[in-house]
Amino acid sequence: MSGTVLVAFKKNLIGLIRVLDETVGAQVTYADTANVQASTRERIWIGRNSLGYQEPASLSPSRRRDERIEVTVWIETIKSTPELAEDRAITIGRAIEQAIADDPKVLATDTLLWATVVRSVTDTFETDVGSLTQHQLVIEARSRL
């Protein structure tokens, strides 16, 4: 079932992010936390998920199926200037992207074949506590069930 592959993929992804040198000091969570501490200046969490196209299992019960999973990683940083906030968020994003590019099977499970970053989006806003950058990485994974 592709839902179980998604959960395993997200757990592996969070584990990978937590051990990167660039994420030391950042709050890394499996999902968005509603009550973020005001002192949290850097946080990384898994956002929207998409299971993409799925061939119905009922149409091919004995045949293996390829499926696509998309996961969005949110990287948020607050710094004194927009330039510093963007630089830090993109540095973290680059480290995550590089770890996956260096070994596309680093997040593999029994049925997950490979993963790659397929796009990113960056927005920066001025807030009462400083410049906030939100950098999103969309990671696509292929699974064979």
N, C-alpha and C positions, 0 to 999 in steps of 0.2 A: 504494500500500500504506500503510495507516494507521500502521504502525510507523515508517516513514520520516518521516511527518508529526510523530509524537511526538518523535522525536529533534530535528528542526528546531525544533519548538516549544520544547523544553527549552533548546536552545542560545540561542535568541532571548530566552527568559525570563532565563537567567543573564546574558546581555549587558545586558539592561535593569536587572537588580538591581545589577550592578557599577557602573553609571554614576550611580545615585541618590546624592545628597548624604548621605542618612541612613545609607547603608551603608559610608561611608568608615571604614576600620579593621576592618571585619568580614571574616572568612574566608568567601568565597563559592565554593562548589564545586558541580559537576554532580551529585555523589552524596555520601552520607555517607562520611566518612573514618574508618577504623577507629582510626588512631593520632592523635588530636587532641592538640595540644600543651597542656600544663597552663596555659600563659599565654594561650591563646585564650579570650577573654572573650565574644566575639560570633562566631557562625557562622551561615551561611545555606546550606541545601542542599536539593536536590530529593529528595523521598522517594517514597512509593508512587505508581504511575501506574496508571491504568485506561483502557482503550480503550472502555469502555462498550458500548453496543449497536452491532453492526456487521452490516450486511446482507451476507450472503455474496456475494462477487464472482461466484461460479459461477452464482448465480441471476439475476444481472443484468449480464452481461458488457459490454453496450453502453450501459447506463444509468448516469448519475451517481448516486452514493450520498452521503448525509449521514451523518457519523459524529460521535460525541462523545468527547472526550478529557478526562480529569481528571488533574491533577497536584497533588501536595501539596508546598508549600514549607514547610520547617521553619526557624524562626527561634529560635535559642537564645542567651540572654544570661545572664551571671553578674554579679551586682552585690552590694553589701554588704547590701541589704535586699530583701525581696520586692517592695515597692512600686517601688523603682528598677529592678529586673529586669523587672517587668511593664511599667512605663512605657516602657522602652527597646525591648523586644520589640514592643510594640504600636505604637510610633512607627515602627519599621522596617516592620511589616506594613501600617500605614496608608499609608506612602509607596509601597509596591508596589501596593497596592489602588488608590490614587489615580492612579498612572501608567497603570494598565490602564483605569480608569474614564474618564480624560480622553481616551483614544484606544483603544477596544476592538480596533482593528486594529493596534495597535503591535507585536504579536507575530506578525502575519500572515506566512504563507508563500504560495506559489502556490495551495495548496489550503485553507489555514486561513482561515476567514471572520472570526472574532472570538473574544475571550476575556473572561471576567468572573470575579471572585471570588464563589463561591457560598456558602461558609461558612468559619468559623474556629473554632478550639478553642485555649484557653490553659490551661496547667497550670504551677504553680510549686512548687518543692521546695526544701527546705533541704539543703545539701551541706556537706562539709568546707571547701570553698573559697568559700562564699557562697550566695546565693539564686540558683537556676537557674530561669529561665522558658523553657518551650517553647511557642511560638506557631505554630500551623499554619494556613496559608491553603490552601484547596482551590480551585484555579482550573480552570474548565471552558472548553473551547474547542470550537468546532464546525468541522468540516472537510467539504469537499465533494470527493469523489474521483471 
